[in-house]
Structure formats: C-alpha cells, structure tokens
Amino acid sequence: MDNRQKVLNLIGLATKAGKAASGEFSTEKTVKTGKAFLVVVSEEASDNTKKMFTDMCTYYKVPICYFGNKDELGHAMGKEMRASLAIVDEGLAKAIVKQMNTIGGSGYESK
C-alpha cells in the first residue's frame, strides 16, 4: 500500500471515528472554534478556496496541506466529492502529517 492510500485510509478512519469535519462550512467552523488539528484541501480546489483556507489556517495557526482530488477525499470519507476537511483528533492529525511528509512535496505547511 502506498503512502497516498495510507493518508486516505487515515482520513477514512477519522471520519468513522467522528473525528473529521468535511465540506467548506463545517471545515471553516471547526477551524474557527479551535477544534481543528489539521486541514486538508483538495489539490483540485479552486484558487479562492485554497487562499481562503490558507489565510484562515495561518491566522488560527492550524497546519494545512493540499492533497488528493475531490473524488479521492470524498470516497475516503464515504461521501460525495469533498474539497476540504478538518481532522479534530490530534493523534490522527499527526499520523496523517507523518504520511504526508513521507510522500514529499505534498504542500504541507506547518504553522
């Protein structure tokens, strides 16, 4: 299993455990209420969406990464396409970041 798949599996695990919020509104709310440990934005997301989340995560000091396409993220969560999601469990967030770092060049930004 490659590292990309491991990231998607961890996102799926977080979702099943109720430790992930997805969709623009829920992700934004999670960040602004200080519950997000990691935000994942699809590489396919619009420039506006990427900028909005980048600025928000910078302000609230939440790590953000750009990963996967909308279908992959949605599928990992057992939902329709998703352009953004937030992980609200510190352990799972760290595990995802660790996998991202092994992939390299994933656009992970630590704040």
C-alpha positions in Angstrom: 0.0 0.0 0.0 1.4 3.4 -0.9 1.6 6.4 1.4 -1.2 8.2 -0.5 -3.5 5.3 0.2 -2.4 5.3 3.9 -3.4 9.0 4.1 -6.8 8.3 2.6 -7.2 5.3 5.0 -6.4 7.6 8.0 -8.9 10.2 6.7 -11.5 7.3 6.5 -10.6 6.2 10.0 -11.0 9.7 11.3 -14.4 10.0 9.6 -15.7 6.7 11.0 -14.5 7.7 14.5 -16.4 11.0 14.2 -13.1 12.9 14.2 -13.4 14.7 10.9 -15.5 17.5 9.5 -15.9 18.0 5.8 -17.3 20.5 3.4 -16.4 24.1 3.3 -18.8 25.3 6.0 -18.0 22.6 8.6 -14.3 22.8 8.0 -14.4 26.6 8.4 -16.4 26.2 11.6 -14.1 23.6 13.0 -11.0 25.8 12.4 -12.7 29.0 13.9 -13.8 27.2 17.0 -10.3 25.9 17.6 -11.1 22.2 17.2 -9.1 21.5 14.0 -5.6 20.0 14.3 -5.2 19.7 10.5 -7.0 20.9 7.4 -6.8 19.0 4.2 -7.7 20.8 1.0 -8.0 19.0 -2.3 -5.4 19.8 -4.9 -8.4 20.4 -7.3 -10.0 23.0 -5.1 -10.4 26.5 -6.6 -7.7 29.1 -6.0 -10.2 31.1 -4.0 -10.9 28.1 -1.7 -7.2 27.4 -1.3 -6.5 31.0 -0.4 -9.4 31.2 2.0 -8.3 28.1 3.9 -4.6 29.1 3.7 -5.3 32.5 5.2 -7.7 31.1 7.8 -5.2 28.4 8.9 -2.4 30.9 9.1 -4.5 33.1 11.3 -5.7 30.3 13.6 -2.3 28.5 13.4 -3.7 25.3 12.1 -1.5 23.1 9.8 -2.8 22.8 6.3 -2.0 20.5 3.4 -3.1 20.1 -0.2 -3.7 16.5 -1.0 -5.7 14.4 -3.5 -8.6 15.1 -5.7 -12.1 15.8 -4.6 -13.2 12.3 -5.6 -10.5 10.7 -3.5 -11.2 12.7 -0.4 -15.0 12.2 -0.7 -14.5 8.5 -1.3 -12.2 8.2 1.7 -14.9 9.7 3.8 -17.7 7.7 2.3 -19.3 10.8 0.9 -19.7 12.7 -2.3 -16.8 14.9 -3.6 -15.1 16.9 -0.9 -12.8 19.8 -1.5 -11.9 20.4 2.2 -11.9 18.6 5.5 -10.6 19.1 9.0 -9.3 16.5 11.4 -10.3 17.1 15.0 -8.1 14.5 16.7 -4.5 15.4 17.4 -3.2 11.8 17.1 -4.8 11.2 13.8 -3.8 14.6 12.5 -0.1 13.8 13.4 -0.4 10.4 11.8 -1.7 12.0 8.5 1.0 14.6 8.6 3.7 11.9 9.1 2.4 10.1 6.0 2.3 13.3 4.0 5.9 14.0 4.9 6.9 10.6 3.6 5.2 11.4 0.3 7.1 14.6 0.0 6.1 17.7 -2.0 2.5 17.4 -0.7 2.3 21.1 0.0 2.2 20.6 3.8 2.7 23.8 5.7 3.4 23.8 9.4 2.3 27.0 11.1 
